[in-house]
Amino acid sequence: MTRLRQLFCNNTLTNMAKLELDAEALYRALAEKVKAALGSADRLALVGIYSGGAWLAERLAAELQLDGRLGFIDVSFYRDDYAEKGLPASVKPTQIPFEVEGATILLVDDVLYTGRTTRAAINELFDYGRPARIVLAALVDRGGRELPIAADFIAATVELEASETLLLQRADDGSFTLSIKHA
């Protein structure tokens, strides 16, 4: 078994600079977990966090056949470090085209790190109503939590240096790639 396959089987990846992550394989693993657990959930809706989480949520919603039950959220104004970081160059409007009140919301993000983005997304969701339940799916959990937040569904856990970040990208054909950026 190759080192990469061993790492994927363990769902923990280390020495990331030497490995290339297969984002499509990670997406398939995440999608299978979500379908098995939530495929028949009552009043299920997906909300993707811009930008990577939104891309993942679009594909998941199509696979789960959730017509009209897909939303997108931009947490820029809800982050507790807004004053420190400022606004990103491209703020997108939040779009929640369904009734949040009483729904089971699958919140989708690409990389779970400190937990601050997830907290901001939950705060914003409550501005639209009180969901019955919020569950979190992330393609990759890189640890380093600053808030007590954990994903219900993850495809892999990775260990990175503090100066490294994971970047999910989507090609024109909709396929995903995941790369490591060094600061």
KOLKOLTOR-241600 format. One record per residue (C-alpha): residue number from 1; residue in one letter; z negated, x negated, y. Coordinates in nm, 2 decimals, always signed. Each point is the difference from the previous one (the first is absolute). Layout:
N
+-----+--------+--------+--------+--------+
: num : residu :      z :      x :      y :
+-----+--------+--------+--------+--------+
: NUM :      a :      Z :      X :      Y :
...
+-----+--------+--------+--------+--------+
***
This chain:
183
+-----+--------+--------+--------+--------+
: num : residu :      z :      x :      y :
+-----+--------+--------+--------+--------+
:   1 :      m :  +0.00 :  +0.00 :  +0.00 :
:   2 :      t :  +0.09 :  -0.14 :  +0.34 :
:   3 :      r :  -0.27 :  -0.07 :  +0.26 :
:   4 :      l :  +0.14 :  +0.27 :  +0.22 :
:   5 :      r :  +0.00 :  +0.26 :  -0.28 :
:   6 :      q :  -0.36 :  -0.10 :  -0.09 :
:   7 :      l :  -0.11 :  +0.05 :  +0.36 :
:   8 :      f :  +0.17 :  +0.34 :  +0.02 :
:   9 :      c :  -0.16 :  +0.11 :  -0.33 :
:  10 :      n :  -0.34 :  -0.09 :  +0.15 :
:  11 :      n :  +0.09 :  +0.17 :  +0.33 :
:  12 :      t :  -0.14 :  -0.29 :  +0.19 :
:  13 :      l :  +0.24 :  -0.26 :  +0.15 :
:  14 :      t :  -0.11 :  -0.34 :  +0.13 :
:  15 :      n :  +0.18 :  -0.31 :  +0.13 :
:  16 :      m :  +0.24 :  +0.24 :  +0.19 :
:  17 :      a :  +0.19 :  -0.28 :  +0.18 :
:  18 :      k :  +0.14 :  -0.10 :  -0.34 :
:  19 :      l :  +0.09 :  +0.35 :  -0.12 :
:  20 :      e :  +0.24 :  +0.26 :  +0.11 :
:  21 :      l :  -0.13 :  +0.35 :  -0.02 :
:  22 :      d :  +0.23 :  +0.26 :  -0.15 :
:  23 :      a :  -0.06 :  +0.29 :  +0.24 :
:  24 :      e :  +0.22 :  +0.24 :  -0.21 :
:  25 :      a :  -0.21 :  -0.06 :  -0.31 :
:  26 :      l :  -0.32 :  +0.05 :  +0.20 :
:  27 :      y :  +0.14 :  +0.32 :  +0.15 :
:  28 :      r :  +0.09 :  +0.13 :  -0.35 :
:  29 :      a :  -0.36 :  -0.08 :  -0.12 :
:  30 :      l :  -0.15 :  +0.18 :  +0.30 :
:  31 :      a :  +0.23 :  +0.30 :  -0.04 :
:  32 :      e :  -0.09 :  +0.04 :  -0.37 :
:  33 :      k :  -0.38 :  -0.01 :  +0.08 :
:  34 :      v :  +0.05 :  +0.26 :  +0.28 :
:  35 :      k :  +0.21 :  +0.23 :  -0.22 :
:  36 :      a :  -0.24 :  -0.01 :  -0.29 :
:  37 :      a :  -0.30 :  +0.08 :  +0.21 :
:  38 :      l :  +0.14 :  +0.23 :  +0.28 :
:  39 :      g :  +0.34 :  +0.13 :  -0.13 :
:  40 :      s :  -0.13 :  +0.35 :  -0.04 :
:  41 :      a :  -0.27 :  +0.00 :  +0.28 :
:  42 :      d :  -0.03 :  +0.33 :  +0.19 :
:  43 :      r :  +0.12 :  -0.02 :  +0.36 :
:  44 :      l :  +0.08 :  -0.37 :  -0.03 :
:  45 :      a :  +0.16 :  -0.16 :  +0.31 :
:  46 :      l :  +0.08 :  -0.36 :  +0.08 :
:  47 :      v :  -0.06 :  -0.18 :  +0.33 :
:  48 :      g :  +0.15 :  -0.35 :  +0.04 :
:  49 :      i :  -0.14 :  -0.25 :  +0.25 :
:  50 :      y :  +0.28 :  -0.15 :  +0.20 :
:  51 :      s :  +0.19 :  -0.20 :  -0.09 :
:  52 :      g :  -0.04 :  -0.13 :  -0.36 :
:  53 :      g :  -0.22 :  +0.29 :  -0.11 :
:  54 :      a :  +0.26 :  +0.25 :  +0.15 :
:  55 :      w :  +0.28 :  -0.16 :  -0.21 :
:  56 :      l :  -0.21 :  +0.02 :  -0.32 :
:  57 :      a :  -0.11 :  +0.36 :  +0.08 :
:  58 :      e :  +0.37 :  +0.10 :  +0.04 :
:  59 :      r :  +0.09 :  -0.12 :  -0.35 :
:  60 :      l :  -0.31 :  +0.14 :  -0.15 :
:  61 :      a :  +0.05 :  +0.34 :  +0.16 :
:  62 :      a :  +0.36 :  +0.01 :  -0.14 :
:  63 :      e :  -0.12 :  -0.09 :  -0.35 :
:  64 :      l :  -0.27 :  +0.26 :  +0.01 :
:  65 :      q :  +0.24 :  +0.26 :  +0.16 :
:  66 :      l :  -0.23 :  +0.08 :  +0.29 :
:  67 :      d :  +0.24 :  +0.17 :  +0.23 :
:  68 :      g :  -0.16 :  +0.05 :  +0.34 :
:  69 :      r :  -0.32 :  -0.16 :  -0.11 :
:  70 :      l :  +0.06 :  -0.35 :  +0.14 :
:  71 :      g :  -0.14 :  -0.13 :  +0.33 :
:  72 :      f :  -0.01 :  -0.33 :  +0.19 :
:  73 :      i :  -0.28 :  -0.14 :  +0.21 :
:  74 :      d :  -0.02 :  -0.27 :  +0.26 :
:  75 :      v :  -0.36 :  -0.12 :  +0.05 :
:  76 :      s :  +0.06 :  -0.21 :  +0.31 :
:  77 :      f :  -0.21 :  +0.21 :  +0.23 :
:  78 :      y :  -0.28 :  +0.05 :  -0.26 :
:  79 :      r :  -0.07 :  -0.36 :  -0.09 :
:  80 :      d :  -0.34 :  -0.13 :  +0.10 :
:  81 :      d :  +0.16 :  -0.33 :  +0.11 :
:  82 :      y :  +0.26 :  +0.17 :  +0.22 :
:  83 :      a :  -0.14 :  -0.17 :  +0.32 :
:  84 :      e :  +0.01 :  -0.34 :  -0.17 :
:  85 :      k :  +0.35 :  +0.04 :  -0.17 :
:  86 :      g :  +0.17 :  +0.22 :  +0.25 :
:  87 :      l :  +0.30 :  +0.22 :  -0.09 :
:  88 :      p :  +0.26 :  -0.12 :  -0.25 :
:  89 :      a :  +0.36 :  -0.02 :  +0.13 :
:  90 :      s :  +0.10 :  +0.31 :  -0.18 :
:  91 :      v :  -0.24 :  +0.29 :  -0.01 :
:  92 :      k :  +0.13 :  +0.29 :  -0.20 :
:  93 :      p :  -0.10 :  +0.36 :  +0.03 :
:  94 :      t :  -0.23 :  +0.14 :  -0.26 :
:  95 :      q :  +0.17 :  +0.28 :  -0.20 :
:  96 :      i :  -0.21 :  +0.24 :  -0.21 :
:  97 :      p :  +0.23 :  +0.30 :  -0.08 :
:  98 :      f :  -0.24 :  +0.17 :  -0.23 :
:  99 :      e :  -0.34 :  +0.17 :  +0.01 :
: 100 :      v :  -0.26 :  -0.28 :  -0.05 :
: 101 :      e :  -0.29 :  +0.25 :  -0.03 :
: 102 :      g :  -0.10 :  +0.02 :  -0.36 :
: 103 :      a :  +0.28 :  -0.23 :  -0.13 :
: 104 :      t :  -0.04 :  -0.29 :  -0.24 :
: 105 :      i :  +0.14 :  -0.29 :  +0.21 :
: 106 :      l :  +0.13 :  -0.31 :  -0.16 :
: 107 :      l :  -0.02 :  -0.26 :  +0.27 :
: 108 :      v :  +0.25 :  -0.29 :  -0.07 :
: 109 :      d :  -0.01 :  -0.35 :  +0.14 :
: 110 :      d :  +0.18 :  -0.32 :  -0.10 :
: 111 :      v :  -0.28 :  -0.25 :  +0.02 :
: 112 :      l :  -0.37 :  +0.07 :  +0.01 :
: 113 :      y :  -0.20 :  -0.27 :  +0.17 :
: 114 :      t :  -0.29 :  +0.06 :  +0.24 :
: 115 :      g :  -0.01 :  +0.38 :  -0.03 :
: 116 :      r :  +0.04 :  +0.05 :  +0.37 :
: 117 :      t :  +0.35 :  +0.15 :  -0.02 :
: 118 :      t :  -0.12 :  +0.24 :  -0.27 :
: 119 :      r :  -0.30 :  +0.11 :  +0.21 :
: 120 :      a :  +0.23 :  +0.06 :  +0.30 :
: 121 :      a :  +0.24 :  +0.21 :  -0.21 :
: 122 :      i :  -0.28 :  +0.21 :  -0.14 :
: 123 :      n :  -0.14 :  +0.06 :  +0.35 :
: 124 :      e :  +0.35 :  +0.11 :  +0.12 :
: 125 :      l :  +0.05 :  +0.23 :  -0.30 :
: 126 :      f :  -0.32 :  +0.19 :  +0.09 :
: 127 :      d :  +0.16 :  +0.08 :  +0.33 :
: 128 :      y :  +0.25 :  +0.21 :  -0.19 :
: 129 :      g :  -0.26 :  +0.18 :  -0.22 :
: 130 :      r :  -0.25 :  -0.06 :  -0.27 :
: 131 :      p :  +0.16 :  -0.09 :  -0.33 :
: 132 :      a :  -0.16 :  +0.10 :  -0.33 :
: 133 :      r :  +0.03 :  -0.36 :  -0.12 :
: 134 :      i :  +0.16 :  -0.33 :  +0.12 :
: 135 :      v :  +0.10 :  -0.26 :  -0.26 :
: 136 :      l :  +0.14 :  -0.34 :  +0.09 :
: 137 :      a :  +0.29 :  -0.19 :  -0.17 :
: 138 :      a :  +0.10 :  -0.35 :  +0.10 :
: 139 :      l :  +0.26 :  -0.22 :  -0.15 :
: 140 :      v :  -0.22 :  -0.31 :  +0.03 :
: 141 :      d :  -0.37 :  -0.05 :  +0.06 :
: 142 :      r :  -0.06 :  -0.35 :  +0.15 :
: 143 :      g :  -0.38 :  +0.04 :  +0.03 :
: 144 :      g :  -0.18 :  -0.11 :  +0.32 :
: 145 :      r :  -0.15 :  +0.34 :  +0.07 :
: 146 :      e :  -0.19 :  +0.04 :  +0.32 :
: 147 :      l :  -0.07 :  +0.37 :  -0.06 :
: 148 :      p :  -0.11 :  +0.18 :  -0.32 :
: 149 :      i :  +0.35 :  +0.12 :  -0.10 :
: 150 :      a :  +0.16 :  -0.02 :  -0.34 :
: 151 :      a :  +0.34 :  +0.12 :  -0.13 :
: 152 :      d :  +0.01 :  +0.26 :  -0.28 :
: 153 :      f :  +0.34 :  -0.14 :  -0.11 :
: 154 :      i :  +0.12 :  -0.36 :  +0.03 :
: 155 :      a :  +0.28 :  -0.19 :  -0.17 :
: 156 :      a :  -0.15 :  -0.35 :  +0.04 :
: 157 :      t :  -0.28 :  -0.20 :  +0.15 :
: 158 :      v :  +0.09 :  -0.33 :  +0.17 :
: 159 :      e :  -0.19 :  -0.29 :  +0.14 :
: 160 :      l :  +0.13 :  -0.14 :  +0.32 :
: 161 :      e :  -0.11 :  -0.25 :  +0.26 :
: 162 :      a :  -0.13 :  +0.15 :  +0.32 :
: 163 :      s :  +0.31 :  -0.14 :  +0.18 :
: 164 :      e :  +0.24 :  +0.18 :  -0.24 :
: 165 :      t :  +0.12 :  +0.35 :  +0.02 :
: 166 :      l :  +0.21 :  +0.22 :  -0.23 :
: 167 :      l :  +0.31 :  +0.16 :  +0.14 :
: 168 :      l :  +0.18 :  +0.29 :  -0.17 :
: 169 :      q :  +0.36 :  +0.04 :  +0.09 :
: 170 :      r :  +0.25 :  +0.27 :  -0.09 :
: 171 :      a :  +0.37 :  -0.08 :  -0.04 :
: 172 :      d :  +0.28 :  +0.23 :  +0.10 :
: 173 :      d :  +0.02 :  +0.13 :  -0.36 :
: 174 :      g :  -0.37 :  +0.09 :  +0.00 :
: 175 :      s :  -0.12 :  -0.28 :  -0.22 :
: 176 :      f :  -0.32 :  -0.18 :  +0.09 :
: 177 :      t :  -0.08 :  -0.37 :  +0.03 :
: 178 :      l :  -0.34 :  -0.15 :  +0.06 :
: 179 :      s :  -0.04 :  -0.34 :  +0.16 :
: 180 :      i :  -0.28 :  -0.22 :  +0.13 :
: 181 :      k :  +0.00 :  -0.10 :  +0.36 :
: 182 :      h :  -0.20 :  -0.31 :  +0.11 :
: 183 :      a :  -0.16 :  +0.00 :  +0.35 :
+-----+--------+--------+--------+--------+
***
